[in-house]
Amino acid sequence: MTRLRAALIGCGRIGIKKHIEAFAANSDKIELVTVCDIVKEKAERAADEYKKRCGLWVVGSTKDKKTVSAQRTTYNQQRILKPQVITDYSELLDKDIDFVTIATESGNHYRIAMDFLSARKHVLVEKPMALSTDHMDEMISLAKEKHLKLGVCFQNRFNPPIQELRKKIESGAFGKIFNATARILWNRNKDYYKQSSWRGTWAMDGGTLMNQCSHNIDLLQWTLGGDIEEIYAVTKNFNHKYIEAEDFGAAILKFKNGSVGIIEGTANVYPRNLEETLSVFGESGTVIIGGLAVNKIQTWRFPGEDSHPFMNLPDPETVYGNGHITLFADFANSIVHDKKPYITGEDGKKAVEIILGIYKSVKEKRPVKFPIEFSTEEMIGFKF
């Protein structure tokens, strides 16, 4: 089978940890031909890690000797090569590649995505897809105009407990869903922000809601569905005075379908990450999913059901979870079979629009009606 040709743009924390892992796990359908980072050493490390992981994935994915032998044969036949290393992504715009994944600073997602979409390349971009409603609309519009796939990395939608929850919602088992709560109880210390100067800035990032909480906010809106009518929010910078943006946020979301969503996010948990939870309450069902990365069912109650096998799942190694592998496979499949990715640009916009609505509410000190037009840059100079 001919593999899709892909490139990774941005080889920092998430790029080398999860994008490289996902490319290696999907090396039967995707050939990672190039890695790019403005810091050449980071790109070199990513290229080496990819080559290493491809080999580890083959010999470590099963203990069956016949399967291992077959995987090694496939691995050798595919001639997994070390990706080319570059420091300027513009070198790729006229090259023969099918798609790129973007894992750079959040504030650069829009510009890089627009350049590759203009060059007729499919794009899978890390969250948040952009930091302004206008920029997100432009990305979605250009992808449609060029008949290209635009996907967003909200990989926690693929968590097995989340998929089980989704089945219950779609089956109507909850009856009417009244309310849902997303809680993100994490720790981000000074060392984290010192690693990259863009973190916590309004121009390039936002605060804990935009960076750490966007995955669970995506799950909240995906669960409750429908359009948001109004948001009211409070944010604070309690313990990170060396960044511009918030380290705590709380919001109430009123949906047009009558449901209510509650968000609580903090980067102030001492001394380390605690958990990330999604709680859903309906007239005939209650589900709470927690764990390090919303990966473990804590409460599962429906008529005749008061437990679930996924209550005992282990935590993943990191808060990023294990969904990138499935996410990348789905995106490749959407290109090959010309269908929608499981998580589209329109999906990616919804979570960011909620966060921007929170910022707008805080800045204007009032509830805000949806839809909105806003960007993180409008928060520059804001005083908590």
VENSUL-V964369 format. One record per residue. N is the residue number from 1. BURIAL is # if it has 24 or more other C-alpha atoms within 12 Angstrom, else .. D_FIRST is the distance of its C-alpha to the first C-alpha in Angstrom with 2 decimals. Layout:
n = [N | N]
burial = [BURIAL | BURIAL]
d_first = [D_FIRST | D_FIRST]
//
This chain:
n = [1 | 2 | 3 | 4 | 5 | 6 | 7 | 8 | 9 | 10 | 11 | 12 | 13 | 14 | 15 | 16 | 17 | 18 | 19 | 20 | 21 | 22 | 23 | 24 | 25 | 26 | 27 | 28 | 29 | 30 | 31 | 32 | 33 | 34 | 35 | 36 | 37 | 38 | 39 | 40 | 41 | 42 | 43 | 44 | 45 | 46 | 47 | 48 | 49 | 50 | 51 | 52 | 53 | 54 | 55 | 56 | 57 | 58 | 59 | 60 | 61 | 62 | 63 | 64 | 65 | 66 | 67 | 68 | 69 | 70 | 71 | 72 | 73 | 74 | 75 | 76 | 77 | 78 | 79 | 80 | 81 | 82 | 83 | 84 | 85 | 86 | 87 | 88 | 89 | 90 | 91 | 92 | 93 | 94 | 95 | 96 | 97 | 98 | 99 | 100 | 101 | 102 | 103 | 104 | 105 | 106 | 107 | 108 | 109 | 110 | 111 | 112 | 113 | 114 | 115 | 116 | 117 | 118 | 119 | 120 | 121 | 122 | 123 | 124 | 125 | 126 | 127 | 128 | 129 | 130 | 131 | 132 | 133 | 134 | 135 | 136 | 137 | 138 | 139 | 140 | 141 | 142 | 143 | 144 | 145 | 146 | 147 | 148 | 149 | 150 | 151 | 152 | 153 | 154 | 155 | 156 | 157 | 158 | 159 | 160 | 161 | 162 | 163 | 164 | 165 | 166 | 167 | 168 | 169 | 170 | 171 | 172 | 173 | 174 | 175 | 176 | 177 | 178 | 179 | 180 | 181 | 182 | 183 | 184 | 185 | 186 | 187 | 188 | 189 | 190 | 191 | 192 | 193 | 194 | 195 | 196 | 197 | 198 | 199 | 200 | 201 | 202 | 203 | 204 | 205 | 206 | 207 | 208 | 209 | 210 | 211 | 212 | 213 | 214 | 215 | 216 | 217 | 218 | 219 | 220 | 221 | 222 | 223 | 224 | 225 | 226 | 227 | 228 | 229 | 230 | 231 | 232 | 233 | 234 | 235 | 236 | 237 | 238 | 239 | 240 | 241 | 242 | 243 | 244 | 245 | 246 | 247 | 248 | 249 | 250 | 251 | 252 | 253 | 254 | 255 | 256 | 257 | 258 | 259 | 260 | 261 | 262 | 263 | 264 | 265 | 266 | 267 | 268 | 269 | 270 | 271 | 272 | 273 | 274 | 275 | 276 | 277 | 278 | 279 | 280 | 281 | 282 | 283 | 284 | 285 | 286 | 287 | 288 | 289 | 290 | 291 | 292 | 293 | 294 | 295 | 296 | 297 | 298 | 299 | 300 | 301 | 302 | 303 | 304 | 305 | 306 | 307 | 308 | 309 | 310 | 311 | 312 | 313 | 314 | 315 | 316 | 317 | 318 | 319 | 320 | 321 | 322 | 323 | 324 | 325 | 326 | 327 | 328 | 329 | 330 | 331 | 332 | 333 | 334 | 335 | 336 | 337 | 338 | 339 | 340 | 341 | 342 | 343 | 344 | 345 | 346 | 347 | 348 | 349 | 350 | 351 | 352 | 353 | 354 | 355 | 356 | 357 | 358 | 359 | 360 | 361 | 362 | 363 | 364 | 365 | 366 | 367 | 368 | 369 | 370 | 371 | 372 | 373 | 374 | 375 | 376 | 377 | 378 | 379 | 380 | 381 | 382 | 383 | 384]
burial = [. | . | # | # | # | # | # | # | # | # | # | # | # | # | # | # | # | # | # | # | # | # | # | # | # | # | # | # | # | # | # | # | # | # | # | # | # | . | . | . | . | # | # | # | # | # | # | # | # | # | # | # | # | # | # | . | # | # | # | . | . | . | . | . | . | . | . | . | . | . | # | # | . | . | # | . | . | . | . | # | # | # | # | # | # | # | . | . | # | . | . | # | # | . | . | . | # | # | # | # | # | # | # | # | # | # | # | # | # | # | # | # | # | # | # | # | # | # | # | # | # | # | # | # | # | # | # | # | # | # | # | # | # | . | # | # | # | # | # | # | . | # | # | . | . | . | . | # | # | # | # | # | # | # | # | # | # | # | # | # | # | # | # | # | # | # | . | # | # | . | . | . | # | # | . | # | # | # | # | # | # | # | # | # | # | # | # | # | # | . | . | . | # | . | . | . | . | # | # | # | # | # | # | # | # | # | # | # | # | # | # | # | # | # | # | # | # | # | # | # | # | # | # | # | # | . | # | # | # | # | # | # | # | # | # | # | # | . | . | # | . | . | # | # | # | # | # | # | # | # | # | # | # | # | # | . | . | . | # | # | # | # | # | # | # | # | # | # | . | . | . | . | . | # | # | # | # | # | # | # | # | # | . | . | # | # | # | # | # | # | # | # | # | # | # | # | # | # | # | # | # | # | . | . | . | . | . | . | . | # | # | . | . | . | # | . | . | . | # | # | # | # | # | # | # | # | # | # | # | # | # | # | . | # | # | # | . | . | . | # | # | # | # | # | # | # | # | # | # | # | # | # | # | # | # | # | # | # | # | # | # | # | # | . | . | . | # | # | # | # | . | # | # | # | # | # | # | # | # | . | . | # | . | .]
d_first = [0.00 | 3.79 | 6.18 | 9.53 | 12.42 | 15.45 | 19.03 | 21.70 | 25.17 | 27.89 | 27.88 | 30.91 | 31.56 | 28.80 | 26.22 | 26.41 | 27.05 | 24.60 | 22.09 | 21.24 | 21.08 | 18.71 | 16.33 | 16.46 | 16.00 | 12.81 | 11.40 | 8.25 | 7.55 | 10.23 | 11.48 | 15.24 | 16.55 | 20.16 | 22.85 | 26.11 | 29.57 | 33.00 | 33.99 | 32.13 | 32.79 | 30.97 | 27.84 | 28.14 | 28.49 | 25.41 | 23.31 | 24.84 | 24.37 | 20.62 | 20.26 | 22.63 | 21.09 | 17.60 | 19.49 | 21.74 | 19.12 | 17.66 | 21.15 | 22.85 | 20.83 | 22.32 | 25.27 | 24.00 | 23.92 | 21.43 | 18.94 | 19.67 | 19.16 | 15.72 | 14.80 | 16.42 | 14.51 | 11.10 | 12.98 | 14.31 | 11.25 | 9.79 | 13.31 | 14.26 | 16.90 | 19.89 | 19.65 | 22.11 | 25.36 | 27.34 | 30.36 | 30.31 | 27.53 | 28.76 | 27.10 | 23.72 | 24.89 | 24.13 | 21.05 | 17.43 | 16.27 | 15.07 | 17.29 | 19.93 | 21.59 | 25.36 | 27.44 | 30.56 | 34.12 | 34.44 | 36.65 | 34.04 | 31.25 | 32.57 | 32.95 | 29.56 | 27.77 | 29.78 | 29.01 | 25.23 | 25.48 | 27.79 | 25.24 | 22.74 | 20.51 | 19.69 | 21.81 | 21.96 | 25.50 | 27.50 | 30.58 | 32.96 | 31.08 | 34.34 | 38.04 | 39.52 | 39.26 | 39.37 | 36.47 | 34.29 | 35.24 | 34.35 | 30.84 | 30.23 | 31.82 | 29.86 | 26.47 | 27.62 | 29.03 | 25.84 | 23.64 | 21.77 | 20.92 | 23.55 | 23.26 | 25.81 | 25.68 | 27.86 | 25.90 | 28.89 | 28.23 | 25.59 | 28.28 | 28.79 | 32.51 | 31.89 | 29.50 | 32.29 | 34.81 | 32.80 | 32.75 | 36.52 | 37.07 | 35.07 | 36.87 | 40.21 | 41.31 | 43.04 | 45.11 | 46.13 | 44.77 | 47.73 | 46.51 | 43.91 | 44.23 | 41.84 | 43.27 | 41.78 | 44.00 | 42.73 | 44.19 | 43.59 | 46.12 | 47.31 | 44.95 | 41.95 | 43.34 | 44.45 | 40.90 | 40.09 | 42.88 | 41.05 | 41.03 | 43.71 | 44.50 | 44.76 | 43.16 | 39.95 | 39.63 | 42.22 | 43.43 | 42.42 | 41.73 | 39.16 | 37.59 | 37.98 | 38.58 | 36.09 | 33.59 | 36.33 | 37.80 | 34.50 | 34.63 | 38.28 | 37.79 | 34.71 | 36.95 | 40.01 | 38.28 | 40.16 | 41.70 | 43.94 | 47.54 | 49.09 | 48.67 | 51.40 | 50.74 | 52.30 | 50.82 | 52.44 | 52.01 | 53.86 | 52.84 | 50.72 | 53.23 | 51.29 | 48.57 | 49.18 | 47.45 | 47.97 | 47.45 | 48.38 | 47.91 | 48.87 | 48.39 | 49.14 | 46.85 | 48.27 | 45.78 | 46.77 | 46.03 | 48.78 | 46.75 | 47.51 | 45.25 | 46.57 | 44.95 | 46.26 | 44.59 | 46.03 | 45.19 | 48.56 | 47.96 | 49.76 | 48.63 | 44.87 | 42.30 | 43.55 | 41.21 | 39.44 | 40.41 | 39.85 | 42.61 | 42.63 | 45.81 | 46.27 | 48.96 | 47.37 | 44.98 | 44.83 | 41.81 | 41.82 | 38.66 | 39.30 | 38.31 | 37.22 | 34.43 | 35.25 | 33.45 | 36.25 | 38.22 | 41.93 | 43.50 | 42.20 | 44.92 | 44.78 | 47.11 | 46.68 | 44.19 | 45.33 | 42.54 | 38.76 | 36.62 | 35.09 | 38.57 | 37.93 | 34.60 | 34.80 | 34.71 | 31.68 | 32.27 | 32.85 | 33.85 | 30.38 | 29.22 | 25.78 | 24.16 | 22.15 | 19.16 | 19.02 | 19.96 | 17.08 | 14.55 | 16.51 | 16.68 | 12.97 | 12.83 | 15.83 | 14.31 | 11.21 | 13.70 | 16.71 | 18.98 | 21.45 | 20.65 | 22.65 | 24.97 | 25.74 | 28.04 | 30.79 | 30.45 | 30.64 | 33.76 | 35.71 | 36.09 | 37.03 | 39.48 | 41.18 | 41.64 | 42.93 | 45.25 | 46.55 | 47.29 | 49.01 | 51.10 | 52.17 | 53.05 | 55.04 | 56.47 | 55.94 | 53.50 | 51.10 | 49.90 | 46.33 | 44.49 | 45.20 | 44.63 | 44.72 | 43.23 | 43.76 | 45.58 | 48.35 | 49.08 | 49.94 | 53.49 | 53.58 | 56.06 | 55.65]
//
